Amino acid sequence: MARSVSSFKVAIGKGHEPGLYIYDPTLMPLGEFDALLDFKTWSKRIITINCYFTKIDTAIKFVVTVYCNNRTGRYAVHGSTIDFSTCATGAAYRITVGKHNKGKIGLIKAESVILSKSSE
């Protein structure tokens, strides 16, 4: 499957507005919830993907970073089958945002979900 990640410049050219998304970990929504993956960009400094989500029930926009697993070459959180380098944007995911082992806020869990018409 082809990678579906853009450069920051290309994402802006497509009309995305990264400035609307929360980067500050103290303001990040925490816990398990459903969110739409709006778009993804490559990080400039390290081998990561920045995933721009909108929390479905509150419309809060935030960004989390997904690191590459050097052993597998996949951009996935531990135990997840979703590779964020190839997964669909505009799709809903059930994600958990919380503290990693190193104490930083980030993506802990991710799985695909199908939303019913009543939850959209």
N, CA, C and O atoms as CSV, one atom per row, in Angstrom:
chain,resi,resn,atom,element,x,y,z
A,1,MET,N,N,0.842,-1.181,0.000
A,1,MET,CA,C,0.000,0.000,0.000
A,1,MET,C,C,0.891,1.249,0.000
A,1,MET,O,O,1.910,1.287,0.690
A,2,ALA,N,N,0.512,2.245,-0.758
A,2,ALA,CA,C,1.309,3.467,-0.881
A,2,ALA,C,C,1.203,4.318,0.381
A,2,ALA,O,O,0.188,4.314,1.077
A,3,ARG,N,N,2.272,5.039,0.649
A,3,ARG,CA,C,2.268,5.951,1.786
A,3,ARG,C,C,1.362,7.136,1.476
A,3,ARG,O,O,1.304,7.609,0.341
A,4,SER,N,N,0.659,7.604,2.497
A,4,SER,CA,C,-0.301,8.700,2.324
A,4,SER,C,C,0.032,9.864,3.248
A,4,SER,O,O,-0.847,10.433,3.896
A,5,VAL,N,N,1.312,10.208,3.298
A,5,VAL,CA,C,1.782,11.277,4.170
A,5,VAL,C,C,2.335,12.387,3.286
A,5,VAL,O,O,3.048,12.117,2.320
A,6,SER,N,N,2.013,13.620,3.611
A,6,SER,CA,C,2.466,14.769,2.829
A,6,SER,C,C,3.572,15.520,3.553
A,6,SER,O,O,3.754,15.370,4.761
A,7,SER,N,N,4.299,16.321,2.810
A,7,SER,CA,C,5.185,17.282,3.453
A,7,SER,C,C,4.293,18.377,4.037
A,7,SER,O,O,3.131,18.511,3.652
A,8,PHE,N,N,4.834,19.148,4.957
A,8,PHE,CA,C,4.091,20.237,5.575
A,8,PHE,C,C,3.617,21.223,4.499
A,8,PHE,O,O,2.468,21.665,4.513
A,9,LYS,N,N,4.503,21.552,3.585
A,9,LYS,CA,C,4.196,22.511,2.521
A,9,LYS,C,C,3.075,21.998,1.617
A,9,LYS,O,O,2.178,22.756,1.250
A,10,VAL,N,N,3.123,20.723,1.262
A,10,VAL,CA,C,2.079,20.135,0.417
A,10,VAL,C,C,0.745,20.123,1.156
A,10,VAL,O,O,-0.290,20.408,0.554
A,11,ALA,N,N,0.751,19.797,2.451
A,11,ALA,CA,C,-0.486,19.779,3.241
A,11,ALA,C,C,-1.139,21.162,3.248
A,11,ALA,O,O,-2.355,21.277,3.090
A,12,ILE,N,N,-0.342,22.198,3.429
A,12,ILE,CA,C,-0.881,23.563,3.411
A,12,ILE,C,C,-1.421,23.888,2.021
A,12,ILE,O,O,-2.476,24.510,1.892
A,13,GLY,N,N,-0.705,23.471,0.989
A,13,GLY,CA,C,-1.152,23.679,-0.383
A,13,GLY,C,C,-2.478,22.997,-0.683
A,13,GLY,O,O,-3.231,23.449,-1.545
A,14,LYS,N,N,-2.765,21.910,0.025
A,14,LYS,CA,C,-4.038,21.200,-0.146
A,14,LYS,C,C,-5.162,21.834,0.669
A,14,LYS,O,O,-6.295,21.354,0.644
A,15,GLY,N,N,-4.849,22.923,1.400
A,15,GLY,CA,C,-5.879,23.622,2.164
A,15,GLY,C,C,-5.945,23.276,3.633
A,15,GLY,O,O,-6.809,23.795,4.340
A,16,HIS,N,N,-5.063,22.417,4.122
A,16,HIS,CA,C,-5.050,22.085,5.543
A,16,HIS,C,C,-4.464,23.248,6.338
A,16,HIS,O,O,-3.632,23.996,5.826
A,17,GLU,N,N,-4.894,23.397,7.575
A,17,GLU,CA,C,-4.441,24.489,8.423
A,17,GLU,C,C,-3.858,23.950,9.729
A,17,GLU,O,O,-4.557,23.898,10.741
A,18,PRO,N,N,-2.583,23.547,9.717
A,18,PRO,CA,C,-1.963,22.974,10.917
A,18,PRO,C,C,-2.009,23.890,12.139
A,18,PRO,O,O,-2.005,23.402,13.269
A,19,GLY,N,N,-2.051,25.178,11.937
A,19,GLY,CA,C,-2.090,26.125,13.050
A,19,GLY,C,C,-3.351,26.033,13.901
A,19,GLY,O,O,-3.387,26.569,15.008
A,20,LEU,N,N,-4.381,25.364,13.401
A,20,LEU,CA,C,-5.630,25.203,14.160
A,20,LEU,C,C,-5.566,24.042,15.154
A,20,LEU,O,O,-6.494,23.847,15.940
A,21,TYR,N,N,-4.481,23.274,15.122
A,21,TYR,CA,C,-4.377,22.053,15.915
A,21,TYR,C,C,-3.505,22.278,17.144
A,21,TYR,O,O,-2.481,22.958,17.079
A,22,ILE,N,N,-3.927,21.695,18.271
A,22,ILE,CA,C,-3.202,21.800,19.537
A,22,ILE,C,C,-1.941,20.951,19.483
A,22,ILE,O,O,-1.991,19.766,19.155
A,23,TYR,N,N,-0.816,21.565,19.807
A,23,TYR,CA,C,0.461,20.855,19.937
A,23,TYR,C,C,0.840,20.708,21.406
A,23,TYR,O,O,1.554,19.776,21.777
A,24,ASP,N,N,0.370,21.615,22.228
A,24,ASP,CA,C,0.748,21.696,23.637
A,24,ASP,C,C,0.214,20.480,24.401
A,24,ASP,O,O,-1.001,20.293,24.478
A,25,PRO,N,N,1.107,19.643,24.970
A,25,PRO,CA,C,0.644,18.439,25.673
A,25,PRO,C,C,-0.236,18.742,26.889
A,25,PRO,O,O,-1.020,17.885,27.297
A,26,THR,N,N,-0.130,19.923,27.471
A,26,THR,CA,C,-0.968,20.258,28.630
A,26,THR,C,C,-2.409,20.560,28.219
A,26,THR,O,O,-3.299,20.574,29.069
A,27,LEU,N,N,-2.650,20.798,26.939
A,27,LEU,CA,C,-3.994,21.100,26.438
A,27,LEU,C,C,-4.610,19.946,25.649
A,27,LEU,O,O,-5.774,20.004,25.254
A,28,MET,N,N,-3.822,18.906,25.426
A,28,MET,CA,C,-4.225,17.765,24.620
A,28,MET,C,C,-5.366,16.994,25.296
A,28,MET,O,O,-5.322,16.765,26.504
A,29,PRO,N,N,-6.381,16.594,24.530
A,29,PRO,CA,C,-7.417,15.734,25.122
A,29,PRO,C,C,-6.807,14.373,25.474
A,29,PRO,O,O,-6.054,13.799,24.687
A,30,LEU,N,N,-7.138,13.871,26.649
A,30,LEU,CA,C,-6.582,12.599,27.129
A,30,LEU,C,C,-7.665,11.546,27.239
A,30,LEU,O,O,-8.845,11.869,27.372
A,31,GLY,N,N,-7.260,10.285,27.183
A,31,GLY,CA,C,-8.177,9.170,27.342
A,31,GLY,C,C,-8.459,8.490,26.016
A,31,GLY,O,O,-7.793,8.742,25.012
A,32,GLU,N,N,-9.468,7.615,26.033
A,32,GLU,CA,C,-9.872,6.882,24.837
A,32,GLU,C,C,-11.082,7.576,24.227
A,32,GLU,O,O,-12.048,7.884,24.925
A,33,PHE,N,N,-11.022,7.819,22.926
A,33,PHE,CA,C,-12.136,8.477,22.236
A,33,PHE,C,C,-12.015,8.260,20.733
A,33,PHE,O,O,-10.982,7.813,20.235
A,34,ASP,N,N,-13.091,8.586,20.023
A,34,ASP,CA,C,-13.106,8.491,18.569
A,34,ASP,C,C,-12.664,9.819,17.982
A,34,ASP,O,O,-13.057,10.886,18.452
A,35,ALA,N,N,-11.834,9.734,16.939
A,35,ALA,CA,C,-11.321,10.940,16.294
A,35,ALA,C,C,-11.163,10.689,14.795
A,35,ALA,O,O,-10.890,9.571,14.360
A,36,LEU,N,N,-11.341,11.748,14.027
A,36,LEU,CA,C,-11.102,11.687,12.584
A,36,LEU,C,C,-9.656,12.069,12.311
A,36,LEU,O,O,-9.149,13.045,12.864
A,37,LEU,N,N,-9.004,11.307,11.470
A,37,LEU,CA,C,-7.651,11.632,11.048
A,37,LEU,C,C,-7.771,12.547,9.828
A,37,LEU,O,O,-8.094,12.098,8.728
A,38,ASP,N,N,-7.506,13.826,10.042
A,38,ASP,CA,C,-7.704,14.822,8.991
A,38,ASP,C,C,-6.604,14.772,7.939
A,38,ASP,O,O,-6.891,14.751,6.742
A,39,PHE,N,N,-5.349,14.754,8.377
A,39,PHE,CA,C,-4.219,14.667,7.454
A,39,PHE,C,C,-2.968,14.295,8.232
A,39,PHE,O,O,-2.968,14.272,9.463
A,40,LYS,N,N,-1.885,13.998,7.484
A,40,LYS,CA,C,-0.626,13.568,8.093
A,40,LYS,C,C,0.529,14.268,7.394
A,40,LYS,O,O,0.494,14.485,6.183
A,41,THR,N,N,1.555,14.620,8.166
A,41,THR,CA,C,2.755,15.217,7.578
A,41,THR,C,C,3.995,14.526,8.124
A,41,THR,O,O,3.998,13.997,9.236
A,42,TRP,N,N,5.050,14.544,7.310
A,42,TRP,CA,C,6.342,14.054,7.779
A,42,TRP,C,C,6.952,15.099,8.709
A,42,TRP,O,O,6.821,16.301,8.476
A,43,SER,N,N,7.605,14.641,9.743
A,43,SER,CA,C,8.341,15.546,10.625
A,43,SER,C,C,9.622,15.971,9.921
A,43,SER,O,O,10.187,15.209,9.137
A,44,LYS,N,N,10.075,17.182,10.199
A,44,LYS,CA,C,11.295,17.675,9.553
A,44,LYS,C,C,12.559,17.165,10.226
A,44,LYS,O,O,13.563,16.930,9.554
A,45,ARG,N,N,12.525,16.987,11.553
A,45,ARG,CA,C,13.760,16.709,12.288
A,45,ARG,C,C,14.048,15.238,12.541
A,45,ARG,O,O,15.206,14.825,12.505
A,46,ILE,N,N,13.030,14.451,12.794
A,46,ILE,CA,C,13.242,13.042,13.105
A,46,ILE,C,C,12.280,12.194,12.273
A,46,ILE,O,O,11.363,12.720,11.643
A,47,ILE,N,N,12.497,10.880,12.276
A,47,ILE,CA,C,11.686,9.988,11.450
A,47,ILE,C,C,10.365,9.697,12.169
A,47,ILE,O,O,10.212,8.692,12.864
A,48,THR,N,N,9.422,10.617,11.973
A,48,THR,CA,C,8.098,10.497,12.581
A,48,THR,C,C,7.046,11.036,11.622
A,48,THR,O,O,7.347,11.711,10.638
A,49,ILE,N,N,5.809,10.713,11.947
A,49,ILE,CA,C,4.660,11.260,11.227
A,49,ILE,C,C,3.825,12.044,12.227
A,49,ILE,O,O,3.524,11.553,13.315
A,50,ASN,N,N,3.454,13.255,11.857
A,50,ASN,CA,C,2.549,14.069,12.664
A,50,ASN,C,C,1.133,13.800,12.167
A,50,ASN,O,O,0.818,14.030,10.999
A,51,CYS,N,N,0.281,13.309,13.070
A,51,CYS,CA,C,-1.091,12.962,12.724
A,51,CYS,C,C,-2.028,14.025,13.285
A,51,CYS,O,O,-2.039,14.277,14.490
A,52,TYR,N,N,-2.809,14.642,12.415
A,52,TYR,CA,C,-3.707,15.734,12.778
A,52,TYR,C,C,-5.121,15.178,12.899
A,52,TYR,O,O,-5.737,14.790,11.906
A,53,PHE,N,N,-5.621,15.147,14.122
A,53,PHE,CA,C,-6.924,14.559,14.440
A,53,PHE,C,C,-7.924,15.621,14.869
A,53,PHE,O,O,-7.551,16.691,15.351
A,54,THR,N,N,-9.215,15.301,14.682
A,54,THR,CA,C,-10.309,16.072,15.269
A,54,THR,C,C,-11.113,15.118,16.133
A,54,THR,O,O,-11.633,14.114,15.646
A,55,LYS,N,N,-11.214,15.439,17.426
A,55,LYS,CA,C,-11.996,14.622,18.359
A,55,LYS,C,C,-13.468,14.763,17.971
A,55,LYS,O,O,-13.988,15.876,17.893
A,56,ILE,N,N,-14.124,13.659,17.732
A,56,ILE,CA,C,-15.463,13.679,17.158
A,56,ILE,C,C,-16.499,14.341,18.064
A,56,ILE,O,O,-17.312,15.124,17.573
A,57,ASP,N,N,-16.500,14.062,19.347
A,57,ASP,CA,C,-17.570,14.591,20.198
A,57,ASP,C,C,-17.401,16.061,20.577
A,57,ASP,O,O,-18.381,16.703,20.955
A,58,THR,N,N,-16.196,16.611,20.490
A,58,THR,CA,C,-15.974,18.004,20.892
A,58,THR,C,C,-15.419,18.894,19.788
A,58,THR,O,O,-15.373,20.115,19.940
A,59,ALA,N,N,-14.997,18.295,18.683
A,59,ALA,CA,C,-14.376,19.005,17.551
A,59,ALA,C,C,-13.035,19.639,17.910
A,59,ALA,O,O,-12.553,20.505,17.179
A,60,ILE,N,N,-12.425,19.230,19.015
A,60,ILE,CA,C,-11.082,19.711,19.364
A,60,ILE,C,C,-10.092,19.133,18.366
A,60,ILE,O,O,-10.094,17.934,18.088
A,61,LYS,N,N,-9.247,20.004,17.833
A,61,LYS,CA,C,-8.234,19.599,16.860
A,61,LYS,C,C,-6.888,19.520,17.568
A,61,LYS,O,O,-6.514,20.429,18.310
A,62,PHE,N,N,-6.159,18.424,17.333
A,62,PHE,CA,C,-4.870,18.231,17.989
A,62,PHE,C,C,-3.970,17.385,17.107
A,62,PHE,O,O,-4.427,16.705,16.187
A,63,VAL,N,N,-2.689,17.442,17.406
A,63,VAL,CA,C,-1.715,16.678,16.630
A,63,VAL,C,C,-0.910,15.792,17.569
A,63,VAL,O,O,-0.494,16.224,18.644
A,64,VAL,N,N,-0.694,14.546,17.152
A,64,VAL,CA,C,0.167,13.618,17.885
A,64,VAL,C,C,1.193,13.052,16.914
A,64,VAL,O,O,0.954,12.966,15.710
A,65,THR,N,N,2.328,12.673,17.459
A,65,THR,CA,C,3.426,12.150,16.665
A,65,THR,C,C,3.475,10.638,16.780
A,65,THR,O,O,3.323,10.079,17.866
A,66,VAL,N,N,3.689,9.982,15.646
A,66,VAL,CA,C,3.848,8.531,15.622
A,66,VAL,C,C,5.262,8.243,15.118
A,66,VAL,O,O,5.670,8.720,14.058
A,67,TYR,N,N,5.991,7.462,15.893
A,67,TYR,CA,C,7.389,7.156,15.589
A,67,TYR,C,C,7.498,5.890,14.743
A,67,TYR,O,O,6.625,5.023,14.777
A,68,CYS,N,N,8.572,5.806,13.996
A,68,CYS,CA,C,8.857,4.623,13.196
A,68,CYS,C,C,9.482,3.555,14.094
A,68,CYS,O,O,10.406,3.836,14.858
A,69,ASN,N,N,8.971,2.336,13.995
A,69,ASN,CA,C,9.580,1.213,14.682
A,69,ASN,C,C,10.726,0.741,13.801
A,69,ASN,O,O,10.498,0.209,12.714
A,70,ASN,N,N,11.944,0.932,14.258
A,70,ASN,CA,C,13.115,0.606,13.436
A,70,ASN,C,C,13.193,-0.870,13.057
A,70,ASN,O,O,13.744,-1.208,12.010
A,71,ARG,N,N,12.653,-1.747,13.889
A,71,ARG,CA,C,12.695,-3.182,13.583
A,71,ARG,C,C,11.727,-3.568,12.472
A,71,ARG,O,O,12.034,-4.423,11.642
A,72,THR,N,N,10.546,-2.928,12.460
A,72,THR,CA,C,9.528,-3.316,11.483
A,72,THR,C,C,9.408,-2.334,10.323
A,72,THR,O,O,8.898,-2.690,9.261
A,73,GLY,N,N,9.876,-1.097,10.518
A,73,GLY,CA,C,9.720,-0.063,9.501
A,73,GLY,C,C,8.320,0.512,9.448
A,73,GLY,O,O,7.996,1.284,8.546
A,74,ARG,N,N,7.484,0.142,10.412
A,74,ARG,CA,C,6.095,0.610,10.458
A,74,ARG,C,C,5.968,1.808,11.400
A,74,ARG,O,O,6.687,1.923,12.393
A,75,TYR,N,N,5.041,2.686,11.060
A,75,TYR,CA,C,4.703,3.834,11.907
A,75,TYR,C,C,3.426,3.471,12.657
A,75,TYR,O,O,2.322,3.840,12.256
A,76,ALA,N,N,3.601,2.745,13.748
A,76,ALA,CA,C,2.463,2.226,14.494
A,76,ALA,C,C,2.765,2.278,15.986
A,76,ALA,O,O,3.918,2.178,16.406
A,77,VAL,N,N,1.708,2.437,16.777
A,77,VAL,CA,C,1.886,2.359,18.223
A,77,VAL,C,C,1.926,0.895,18.626
A,77,VAL,O,O,1.371,0.039,17.937
A,78,HIS,N,N,2.575,0.611,19.732
A,78,HIS,CA,C,2.762,-0.760,20.194
A,78,HIS,C,C,1.419,-1.488,20.277
A,78,HIS,O,O,0.474,-0.998,20.895
A,79,GLY,N,N,1.350,-2.641,19.659
A,79,GLY,CA,C,0.153,-3.478,19.715
A,79,GLY,C,C,-0.932,-3.108,18.718
A,79,GLY,O,O,-1.973,-3.763,18.683
A,80,SER,N,N,-0.720,-2.081,17.910
A,80,SER,CA,C,-1.724,-1.652,16.948
A,80,SER,C,C,-1.415,-2.234,15.574
A,80,SER,O,O,-0.251,-2.417,15.216
A,81,THR,N,N,-2.449,-2.519,14.818
A,81,THR,CA,C,-2.272,-3.001,13.450
A,81,THR,C,C,-2.267,-1.851,12.450
A,81,THR,O,O,-2.027,-2.072,11.263
A,82,ILE,N,N,-2.529,-0.626,12.907
A,82,ILE,CA,C,-2.605,0.529,12.007
A,82,ILE,C,C,-1.221,1.099,11.773
A,82,ILE,O,O,-0.527,1.493,12.711
A,83,ASP,N,N,-0.827,1.138,10.503
A,83,ASP,CA,C,0.417,1.783,10.103
A,83,ASP,C,C,0.030,3.177,9.609
A,83,ASP,O,O,-0.621,3.315,8.573
A,84,PHE,N,N,0.430,4.202,10.350
A,84,PHE,CA,C,0.015,5.559,10.022
A,84,PHE,C,C,0.681,6.107,8.763
A,84,PHE,O,O,0.316,7.190,8.306
A,85,SER,N,N,1.632,5.399,8.199
A,85,SER,CA,C,2.203,5.856,6.931
A,85,SER,C,C,1.292,5.513,5.756
A,85,SER,O,O,1.387,6.130,4.695
A,86,THR,N,N,0.407,4.530,5.942
A,86,THR,CA,C,-0.445,4.096,4.839
A,86,THR,C,C,-1.939,4.136,5.150
A,86,THR,O,O,-2.750,3.935,4.246
A,87,CYS,N,N,-2.326,4.388,6.387
A,87,CYS,CA,C,-3.752,4.358,6.736
A,87,CYS,C,C,-4.495,5.543,6.120
A,87,CYS,O,O,-3.894,6.547,5.739
A,88,ALA,N,N,-5.789,5.401,6.036
A,88,ALA,CA,C,-6.635,6.402,5.382
A,88,ALA,C,C,-6.798,7.665,6.214
A,88,ALA,O,O,-6.925,7.613,7.437
A,89,THR,N,N,-6.792,8.795,5.527
A,89,THR,CA,C,-7.196,10.049,6.163
A,89,THR,C,C,-8.680,10.238,5.895
A,89,THR,O,O,-9.234,9.624,4.983
A,90,GLY,N,N,-9.330,11.093,6.692
A,90,GLY,CA,C,-10.770,11.267,6.563
A,90,GLY,C,C,-11.538,10.115,7.177
A,90,GLY,O,O,-12.758,10.030,7.036
A,91,ALA,N,N,-10.830,9.228,7.858
A,91,ALA,CA,C,-11.434,8.052,8.484
A,91,ALA,C,C,-11.443,8.216,10.002
A,91,ALA,O,O,-10.673,8.996,10.561
A,92,ALA,N,N,-12.323,7.471,10.652
A,92,ALA,CA,C,-12.432,7.515,12.105
A,92,ALA,C,C,-11.560,6.430,12.731
A,92,ALA,O,O,-11.441,5.319,12.215
A,93,TYR,N,N,-10.964,6.788,13.847
A,93,TYR,CA,C,-10.142,5.863,14.618
A,93,TYR,C,C,-10.506,6.008,16.091
A,93,TYR,O,O,-10.795,7.106,16.568
A,94,ARG,N,N,-10.487,4.889,16.799
A,94,ARG,CA,C,-10.622,4.941,18.258
A,94,ARG,C,C,-9.192,4.973,18.790
A,94,ARG,O,O,-8.432,4.019,18.627
A,95,ILE,N,N,-8.848,6.073,19.419
A,95,ILE,CA,C,-7.473,6.258,19.879
A,95,ILE,C,C,-7.440,6.504,21.377
A,95,ILE,O,O,-8.425,6.932,21.980
A,96,THR,N,N,-6.301,6.228,21.953
A,96,THR,CA,C,-6.047,6.558,23.348
A,96,THR,C,C,-4.833,7.469,23.383
A,96,THR,O,O,-3.766,7.127,22.873
A,97,VAL,N,N,-5.009,8.629,23.987
A,97,VAL,CA,C,-3.925,9.588,24.163
A,97,VAL,C,C,-3.623,9.643,25.652
A,97,VAL,O,O,-4.525,9.829,26.469
A,98,GLY,N,N,-2.364,9.483,26.000
A,98,GLY,CA,C,-1.962,9.491,27.403
A,98,GLY,C,C,-0.458,9.546,27.535
A,98,GLY,O,O,0.250,9.846,26.574
A,99,LYS,N,N,0.026,9.255,28.729
A,99,LYS,CA,C,1.461,9.307,28.989
A,99,LYS,C,C,2.142,8.011,28.579
A,99,LYS,O,O,1.692,6.914,28.911
A,100,HIS,N,N,3.247,8.169,27.843
A,100,HIS,CA,C,4.108,7.046,27.485
A,100,HIS,C,C,4.972,6.675,28.680
A,100,HIS,O,O,4.946,7.350,29.709
A,101,ASN,N,N,5.732,5.607,28.541
A,101,ASN,CA,C,6.657,5.170,29.589
A,101,ASN,C,C,7.620,6.266,30.001
A,101,ASN,O,O,7.998,6.358,31.169
A,102,LYS,N,N,8.021,7.104,29.045
A,102,LYS,CA,C,8.981,8.172,29.327
A,102,LYS,C,C,8.309,9.426,29.882
A,102,LYS,O,O,8.976,10.440,30.091
A,103,GLY,N,N,6.999,9.372,30.123
A,103,GLY,CA,C,6.279,10.489,30.723
A,103,GLY,C,C,5.747,11.519,29.753
A,103,GLY,O,O,5.110,12.483,30.177
A,104,LYS,N,N,5.988,11.348,28.465
A,104,LYS,CA,C,5.493,12.301,27.474
A,104,LYS,C,C,4.091,11.911,27.025
A,104,LYS,O,O,3.748,10.729,26.977
A,105,ILE,N,N,3.282,12.922,26.696
A,105,ILE,CA,C,1.933,12.689,26.190
A,105,ILE,C,C,2.021,12.287,24.720
A,105,ILE,O,O,2.755,12.892,23.939
A,106,GLY,N,N,1.264,11.260,24.363
A,106,GLY,CA,C,1.264,10.812,22.975
A,106,GLY,C,C,0.216,9.761,22.721
A,106,GLY,O,O,-0.602,9.451,23.587
A,107,LEU,N,N,0.249,9.223,21.541
A,107,LEU,CA,C,-0.685,8.190,21.131
A,107,LEU,C,C,-0.278,6.863,21.764
A,107,LEU,O,O,0.855,6.411,21.597
A,108,ILE,N,N,-1.196,6.247,22.485
A,108,ILE,CA,C,-0.937,4.997,23.200
A,108,ILE,C,C,-1.543,3.805,22.455
A,108,ILE,O,O,-0.965,2.718,22.430
A,109,LYS,N,N,-2.714,4.024,21.851
A,109,LYS,CA,C,-3.451,2.933,21.220
A,109,LYS,C,C,-4.225,3.510,20.036
A,109,LYS,O,O,-4.629,4.673,20.062
A,110,ALA,N,N,-4.432,2.697,18.998
A,110,ALA,CA,C,-5.215,3.131,17.838
A,110,ALA,C,C,-5.848,1.932,17.157
A,110,ALA,O,O,-5.213,0.893,16.978
A,111,GLU,N,N,-7.108,2.092,16.781
A,111,GLU,CA,C,-7.805,1.067,16.012
A,111,GLU,C,C,-8.839,1.743,15.113
A,111,GLU,O,O,-9.338,2.821,15.433
A,112,SER,N,N,-9.150,1.118,14.012
A,112,SER,CA,C,-10.158,1.655,13.106
A,112,SER,C,C,-11.541,1.462,13.701
A,112,SER,O,O,-11.798,0.483,14.402
A,113,VAL,N,N,-12.430,2.407,13.414
A,113,VAL,CA,C,-13.829,2.273,13.846
A,113,VAL,C,C,-14.738,2.648,12.686
A,113,VAL,O,O,-14.365,3.416,11.799
A,114,ILE,N,N,-15.907,2.100,12.715
A,114,ILE,CA,C,-16.944,2.474,11.744
A,114,ILE,C,C,-18.023,3.184,12.539
A,114,ILE,O,O,-18.622,2.616,13.452
A,115,LEU,N,N,-18.259,4.431,12.178
A,115,LEU,CA,C,-19.249,5.225,12.898
A,115,LEU,C,C,-20.634,4.981,12.331
A,115,LEU,O,O,-20.813,4.868,11.119
A,116,SER,N,N,-21.617,4.900,13.229
A,116,SER,CA,C,-22.986,4.786,12.783
A,116,SER,C,C,-23.483,6.187,12.416
A,116,SER,O,O,-22.878,7.179,12.821
A,117,LYS,N,N,-24.543,6.278,11.677
A,117,LYS,CA,C,-25.092,7.582,11.280
A,117,LYS,C,C,-25.444,8.428,12.492
A,117,LYS,O,O,-25.327,9.652,12.435
A,118,SER,N,N,-25.875,7.810,13.588
A,118,SER,CA,C,-26.280,8.576,14.773
A,118,SER,C,C,-25.091,9.163,15.513
A,118,SER,O,O,-25.274,10.100,16.289
A,119,SER,N,N,-23.859,8.645,15.305
A,119,SER,CA,C,-22.706,9.173,16.014
A,119,SER,C,C,-21.912,10.162,15.178
A,119,SER,O,O,-20.932,10.727,15.661
A,120,GLU,N,N,-22.311,10.380,13.947
A,120,GLU,CA,C,-21.590,11.337,13.087
A,120,GLU,C,C,-22.090,12.738,13.316
A,120,GLU,O,O,-21.606,13.677,12.686
